[in-house]
Amino acid sequence: MDTKITLSFDGDVISKAKKFADANNVSLSRLTEFLYSKITSGSYQQLEDLPVADWVLQVAEGEVKYHTKKRNRQSLKSEYLKSRK
């Protein structure tokens, strides 16, 4: 049974993900579901346990920040706009 959820991502990430999904003849929803199923099928206890391909490490810029605390829409919007200055 499918369940709907609402997620917020950076616009550039969504654009690239849509192109990737289209190129692989799958919907963005199914691509996201596939990725979540891969993540949750492993024995990962924390984000740092997830395997990362070597090329990701080569192109990564700066330190990764994971936002795990609950934030409201207004604070997310403010943070986003502040990061674009």
Secondary structure, DSSP 4 states (H G I P E B T S, - for coil): ----------HHHHHHHHHHHHHTT--HHHHHHHHHHHHHHS--SSGGGS---HHHHHH--S------S---HHHHHHHHHHHT-
